[in-house]
Amino acid sequence: MTAHFRTMIVGRGLMGSAAARHLAGLQDGVAVIGPDEPADKASHTGVFASHYDEGRITRTIDRDPVWARLANRSIARYRDIERESGIEVFNEVGALIVGPGRSRGKYVETIMAAADSCGAAAEIVDAGGLVEKFPYFEFAKKTEGVLEASGAGFISPRRMVAAQTILAKKAGATVIKATVTKVRENGNGVRVETADGAVYTADQVLVAAGGFSINPELLPGNLDLTVFARTVAYFEVGEEEAETLKAMPSLIYKPEFDVDGVYLLPPIRYPDGRFYIKIGGDPDDVPLETEADVRAWFKSRGTNATREHLTRILCDLMPGIRVLESTTGTCVTSYSPSGYPMIGFSPSDRIAVLTAGCGAGAKSSDEIGRLGAVLMAGGQLADEGYGVDFAPSFS
């Protein structure tokens, strides 16, 4: 099989599907290519994606104004995405950030100042207020919180990708369900090869392959991207418990200044019909050096040490919770040297890259994808109001 496109986007994850939607509204001849989620991770031999999940915290508040703006612009379009696609992606239950109280330092004041600077509607909740408003939590002593009640909560990354894909098709994009094995500049265009033997050509290509962007077969040069392994834990609760906790906000919790924080999502119904509370926050950063390492990590169940660490935290934080069963899952986070997304051309002026969520990319993926579309439509990325350089770096 062969076909030619004006622009091909390699990767049908959060960023790639968003880029396809936006770019298809700017030009004809757009295609987005990537595999479906595998039915069984353990036996799967292809690539994976971190969006194979139902919960990612969404909030505008961020101490970095660039990330705050990326999130805010994305969140502002969530309801339009839902309405136009017919898929619900956003649960506006609010987001709560809890840490050492104001009597112990500047943590809460800094978070509130960040909220003010990015225009997020937020309030400080003192220790007494935390007990009154959120009786299912048992926070450490002398902690306080900042609550962003509106425009925050969590999204389903699976549903977001499905919604973006529907809208990309509506806008005229071609969706190809295949795994890309090689991308190379070829004469006056770019040649894209797949695992099933198909070959496609394009005037230009945008590689949006998440942690798999470190695959040397996808880009002309070694992308300076650091990919970390992440273990998350899921705790199943019953229907009654889930109903009791349905108004629970998403939580970011840092009990002490010198203790790593965790994030926690309220009970979410997963594809198996069960409700799970998800908690994440690895105490250690474990880098994955090669594409093969990334594949192997996704096929695993994570580390027992992180599972035990997260279990202890959940038991302390929600001592009254009735857990039916627990399990773990794996994903990866990808970081650029700048701490911002990489959006720009590689050493080839026909092959660009869109990656590096830096642990905050899911909620901001629609805006990051839009920036990728602007790049491919215009050949360059103007400031767009961010004041930073999103250009990728290669070593």
Phi and psi in degrees as a GROMACS rama.xvg file:
@    title "Ramachandran Plot"
@    xaxis  label "Phi"
@    yaxis  label "Psi"
@TYPE xy
-148.525  149.725  THR-2
-160.28  156.983  ALA-3
-117.003  139.817  HIS-4
-131.159  158.646  PHE-5
-71.4352  -47.1035  ARG-6
-137.414  130.245  THR-7
-110.667  135.171  MET-8
-108.163  119.299  ILE-9
-94.4984  109.374  VAL-10
123.733  117.741  GLY-11
-107.993  38.4698  ARG-12
-90.2641  -156.702  GLY-13
-62.063  -48.0064  LEU-14
-73.7269  -44.2726  MET-15
-64.0814  -43.1517  GLY-16
-68.1275  -35.8272  SER-17
-66.4522  -42.8226  ALA-18
-61.1324  -39.4768  ALA-19
-63.7869  -42.688  ALA-20
-60.2208  -49.9718  ARG-21
-68.9885  -41.0054  HIS-22
-69.6019  -34.8393  LEU-23
-64.716  -20.6115  ALA-24
-84.0427  -8.10449  GLY-25
-109.361  -24.9623  LEU-26
-153.586  160.668  GLN-27
-87.3855  168.205  ASP-28
74.7969  33.7091  GLY-29
-97.3453  136.259  VAL-30
-131.995  144.373  ALA-31
-124.48  132.264  VAL-32
-129.023  136.702  ILE-33
172.715  159.435  GLY-34
-81.8262  161.613  PRO-35
-73.0821  167.37  ASP-36
-65.0092  133.865  GLU-37
-68.9975  146.812  PRO-38
-69.7293  -32.1358  ALA-39
-137.631  111.1  ASP-40
-62.6732  -40.7071  LYS-41
-61.6203  -35.6447  ALA-42
-98.4931  -3.28726  SER-43
-72.5831  136.713  HIS-44
-110.526  -1.60078  THR-45
-95.6391  -153.667  GLY-46
-87.9384  169.12  VAL-47
-130.241  -176.742  PHE-48
-151.17  149.612  ALA-49
-77.3449  -8.36287  SER-50
-82.4998  3.15433  HIS-51
-75.8492  70.0861  TYR-52
-163.692  170.641  ASP-53
-114.213  -1.46342  GLU-54
-143.835  124.898  GLY-55
-137.688  130.626  ARG-56
-62.4587  138.068  ILE-57
-124.94  128.384  THR-58
-161.413  156.314  ARG-59
-88.2199  -35.946  THR-60
-56.4568  123.472  ILE-61
-156.915  137.33  ASP-62
-69.9532  -13.2699  ARG-63
-99.9494  118.68  ASP-64
-62.993  -26.8142  PRO-65
-67.1016  -48.5348  VAL-66
-66.747  -34.8242  TRP-67
-62.2679  -41.7398  ALA-68
-70.646  -40.1889  ARG-69
-58.257  -42.9256  LEU-70
-68.8482  -46.645  ALA-71
-59.9863  -43.1247  ASN-72
-68.3134  -34.2714  ARG-73
-69.2504  -49.3146  SER-74
-57.5193  -36.8904  ILE-75
-62.4745  -19.2184  ALA-76
-104.274  -2.48712  ARG-77
-55.5973  -48.7646  TYR-78
-66.9117  -33.6633  ARG-79
-64.8769  -41.5817  ASP-80
-61.489  -43.6864  ILE-81
-62.9419  -47.7533  GLU-82
-63.6836  -42.9733  ARG-83
-77.597  -25.3945  GLU-84
-97.3479  -23.3325  SER-85
80.1698  12.4669  GLY-86
-117.089  128.613  ILE-87
-79.5373  125.574  GLU-88
-122.402  -21.2277  VAL-89
-117.653  126.803  PHE-90
-110.852  109.53  ASN-91
-89.1198  66.876  GLU-92
-92.5607  -2.60041  VAL-93
90.6124  164.422  GLY-94
-131.927  134.942  ALA-95
-119.815  127.876  LEU-96
-113.876  119.185  ILE-97
-121.439  136.752  VAL-98
-161.14  -170.684  GLY-99
-52.198  132.222  PRO-100
-67.7811  171.702  GLY-101
-65.1434  -23.3317  ARG-102
-73.1038  -12.0953  SER-103
-112.287  -1.41966  ARG-104
156.246  -162.33  GLY-105
-104.917  7.99873  LYS-106
-56.478  -55.1981  TYR-107
-66.2482  -40.1798  VAL-108
-62.2365  -38.5863  GLU-109
-65.3833  -41.906  THR-110
-64.4172  -42.1112  ILE-111
-66.5562  -38.4279  MET-112
-63.2789  -37.5465  ALA-113
-64.4586  -39.9311  ALA-114
-61.7285  -44.9824  ALA-115
-63.1745  -41.13  ASP-116
-68.1806  -27.708  SER-117
-104.224  7.52489  CYS-118
74.5503  21.0467  GLY-119
-81.6641  136.221  ALA-120
-77.499  108.869  ALA-121
-142.98  160.639  ALA-122
-140.8  148.478  GLU-123
-80.9168  134.698  ILE-124
-115.908  114.87  VAL-125
-75.604  179.987  ASP-126
-58.9744  -42.1915  ALA-127
-65.7816  -39.0674  GLY-128
-65.7791  -34.5568  GLY-129
-62.6151  -41.6799  LEU-130
-66.1492  -41.5643  VAL-131
-71.0859  -45.763  GLU-132
-79.2934  -31.602  LYS-133
-130.985  68.3158  PHE-134
-65.5376  -16.4231  PRO-135
-79.6449  -11.1891  TYR-136
-98.85  147.947  PHE-137
-126.972  88.9087  GLU-138
-78.0421  160.928  PHE-139
-62.4708  157.961  ALA-140
-63.9246  149.368  LYS-141
60.8932  34.8991  LYS-142
-106.03  155.486  THR-143
-137.495  169.981  GLU-144
-137.628  167.113  GLY-145
-122.799  122.685  VAL-146
-107.478  121.682  LEU-147
-103.576  96.5146  GLU-148
-80.0307  -31.4079  ALA-149
-117.247  151.671  SER-150
68.7697  22.5664  GLY-151
-149.379  163.415  ALA-152
149.059  -113.608  GLY-153
-154.203  155.835  PHE-154
-116.13  158.402  ILE-155
-93.4292  112.095  SER-156
-64.1207  -35.1157  PRO-157
-59.6445  -48.2944  ARG-158
-68.0183  -34.7542  ARG-159
-62.7565  -44.9534  MET-160
-62.9482  -42.0473  VAL-161
-62.1362  -42.2485  ALA-162
-65.722  -45.7208  ALA-163
-62.1149  -37.328  GLN-164
-66.047  -42.7989  THR-165
-59.0892  -45.0584  ILE-166
-70.672  -33.1209  LEU-167
-63.4834  -43.818  ALA-168
-61.3386  -44.6076  LYS-169
-59.3663  -34.3567  LYS-170
-80.8516  -5.7782  ALA-171
111.312  1.66091  GLY-172
-74.296  147.721  ALA-173
-92.1777  130.13  THR-174
-106.843  121.846  VAL-175
-116.005  122.591  ILE-176
-93.6629  90.5743  LYS-177
-159.713  160.288  ALA-178
-100.33  123.545  THR-179
-80.8129  132.612  VAL-180
-108.577  -22.33  THR-181
-155.354  139.157  LYS-182
-129.185  122.409  VAL-183
-144.54  140.611  ARG-184
-66.8179  137.49  GLU-185
-143.339  101.246  ASN-186
64.7582  -118.616  GLY-187
-95.364  12.7148  ASN-188
-151.058  -156.212  GLY-189
-128.986  137.297  VAL-190
-103.089  130.354  ARG-191
-121.342  119.566  VAL-192
-108.133  148.131  GLU-193
-120.397  166.124  THR-194
-66.643  -23.8022  ALA-195
-92.2698  11.9858  ASP-196
90.9392  -0.651139  GLY-197
-76.5091  153.798  ALA-198
-130.426  130.63  VAL-199
-123.284  156.269  TYR-200
-128.101  156.036  THR-201
-152.903  155.583  ALA-202
-65.8785  -36.1943  ASP-203
-153.878  158.769  GLN-204
-133.514  140.19  VAL-205
-114.468  116.677  LEU-206
-91.4412  113.106  VAL-207
-126.055  64.7682  ALA-208
-104.981  19.054  ALA-209
57.3916  -136.687  GLY-210
-64.4956  -22.319  GLY-211
-75.2568  -2.60656  PHE-212
-65.98  -12.2955  SER-213
-78.075  -5.80416  ILE-214
-62.5666  117.825  ASN-215
-64.6707  -13.3257  PRO-216
-81.1974  -8.75075  GLU-217
-98.1963  -22.6242  LEU-218
-136.011  146.466  LEU-219
-82.8678  79.7236  PRO-220
138.249  161.502  GLY-221
-89.7344  110.548  ASN-222
-68.7373  131.585  LEU-223
-82.6833  70.1815  ASP-224
-121.937  130.759  LEU-225
-103.817  124.614  THR-226
-112.047  124.88  VAL-227
-109.177  141.521  PHE-228
-76.9799  139.002  ALA-229
-130.793  135.059  ARG-230
-107.326  131.908  THR-231
-121.312  153.999  VAL-232
-118.501  143.538  ALA-233
-122.299  130.122  TYR-234
-118.736  114.428  PHE-235
-75.6629  136.05  GLU-236
-126.304  158.376  VAL-237
-76.5386  171.306  GLY-238
-58.2007  -43.095  GLU-239
-64.4694  -44.1596  GLU-240
-63.4985  -42.3799  GLU-241
-62.243  -39.2512  ALA-242
-65.4004  -40.6725  GLU-243
-62.23  -34.4679  THR-244
-101.606  16.6258  LEU-245
-65.7439  -22.781  LYS-246
-95.4616  5.1079  ALA-247
-63.8211  129.701  MET-248
-78.7266  162.005  PRO-249
-65.6638  147.478  SER-250
-130.564  136.606  LEU-251
-117.531  124.218  ILE-252
-130.765  123.318  TYR-253
-130.168  91.704  LYS-254
-65.5183  -31.1193  PRO-255
-135.264  155.645  GLU-256
-61.4808  -35.8816  PHE-257
-99.7361  18.9925  ASP-258
-117.351  136.371  VAL-259
-63.5635  140.752  ASP-260
-85.5359  169.664  GLY-261
-131.232  165.837  VAL-262
-123  150.46  TYR-263
-141.333  135.816  LEU-264
-112.88  150.132  LEU-265
-67.6135  171.738  PRO-266
-57.3665  127.247  PRO-267
-125.775  137.249  ILE-268
-79.4092  124.528  ARG-269
-97.1213  170.753  TYR-270
-56.1523  -22.6587  PRO-271
-80.2512  2.58671  ASP-272
87.5566  -5.11977  GLY-273
-97.0074  159.906  ARG-274
-100.107  134.375  PHE-275
-131.419  139.47  TYR-276
-92.9801  126.746  ILE-277
-105.534  136.031  LYS-278
-133.774  139.9  ILE-279
-143.006  162.76  GLY-280
142.086  77.3568  GLY-281
-65.3938  134.986  ASP-282
-72.7932  -15.5205  PRO-283
-130.615  146.356  ASP-284
-94.6379  118.269  ASP-285
-113.458  107.054  VAL-286
-74.9919  145.81  PRO-287
-108.093  118.329  LEU-288
-84.7374  -31.2376  GLU-289
-129.223  166.545  THR-290
-62.7171  -35.5971  GLU-291
-64.3003  -37.0243  ALA-292
-63.4519  -39.7066  ASP-293
-64.6005  -44.4655  VAL-294
-60.038  -46.9079  ARG-295
-62.6002  -37.9219  ALA-296
-65.2463  -44.7329  TRP-297
-60.7789  -31.455  PHE-298
-76.8425  -15.8592  LYS-299
-85.5951  179.149  SER-300
-105.378  11.3694  ARG-301
88.8915  -164.102  GLY-302
-106.085  142.638  THR-303
-65.4674  -34.5733  ASN-304
-61.8397  -43.2294  ALA-305
-69.4206  -38.848  THR-306
-58.0864  -46.4417  ARG-307
-65.406  -39.824  GLU-308
-60.7386  -47.4987  HIS-309
-70.1921  -33.9038  LEU-310
-64.8093  -43.6001  THR-311
-60.3678  -42.9386  ARG-312
-64.6804  -44.5356  ILE-313
-62.9977  -41.2859  LEU-314
-62.4493  -37.7288  CYS-315
-73.6371  -37.6939  ASP-316
-78.6325  -35.2937  LEU-317
-131.393  69.9468  MET-318
-64.4031  -20.7545  PRO-319
-90.9003  0.124955  GLY-320
-70.1376  139.536  ILE-321
-104.134  100.279  ARG-322
-90.7444  128.767  VAL-323
-85.4261  -38.5006  LEU-324
-163.655  155.068  GLU-325
-132.219  153.274  SER-326
-152.483  174.261  THR-327
-127.047  162.421  THR-328
-141.879  172.245  GLY-329
-129.312  149.603  THR-330
-154.167  -176.306  CYS-331
-134.008  155.232  VAL-332
-121.908  142.497  THR-333
-119.909  132.386  SER-334
-123.808  140.039  TYR-335
-96.4041  162.945  SER-336
-60.3709  -31.4108  PRO-337
-80.8534  -18.8693  SER-338
84.6542  6.27004  GLY-339
-120.52  165.162  TYR-340
-58.459  149.938  PRO-341
-93.8404  117.743  MET-342
-138.024  98.6634  ILE-343
173.975  178.473  GLY-344
-83.4219  151.721  PHE-345
-81.9236  -170.676  SER-346
-56.2756  -17.1265  PRO-347
-96.5641  135.807  SER-348
-81.5717  8.01366  ASP-349
-112.519  -10.5709  ARG-350
-122.995  117.204  ILE-351
-113.51  170.236  ALA-352
-133.035  145.704  VAL-353
-138.72  102.374  LEU-354
-161.813  -173.424  THR-355
75.253  79.7429  ALA-356
-78.9118  -15.9023  GLY-357
54.0249  32.8427  CYS-358
78.008  2.28935  GLY-359
-134.527  14.6061  ALA-360
-81.7427  -25.3737  GLY-361
-62.0807  -52.0777  ALA-362
-65.6205  -25.3942  LYS-363
-101.186  7.47698  SER-364
-64.2097  -31.7663  SER-365
-65.8089  -40.9601  ASP-366
-72.9009  -38.3439  GLU-367
-62.3707  -42.0314  ILE-368
-63.0023  -39.5575  GLY-369
-61.4524  -41.0097  ARG-370
-64.1439  -37.6547  LEU-371
-62.9216  -37.4088  GLY-372
-67.0336  -40.988  ALA-373
-60.2795  -42.2808  VAL-374
-59.1439  -48.7468  LEU-375
-72.7051  -30.9502  MET-376
-75.9118  -34.3482  ALA-377
-110  -8.81366  GLY-378
84.6755  -6.47504  GLY-379
-157.812  163.278  GLN-380
-114.417  111.452  LEU-381
-73.7302  -179.363  ALA-382
-59.4813  -40.6361  ASP-383
58.2374  18.8828  GLU-384
86.3564  10.9743  GLY-385
-99.7877  -28.0685  TYR-386
71.0687  16.1371  GLY-387
-131.473  163.031  VAL-388
-97.7388  116.731  ASP-389
-90.3995  6.42961  PHE-390
-58.1761  136.448  ALA-391
-72.557  158.041  PRO-392
-118.434  143.152  SER-393
-123.977  143.629  PHE-394
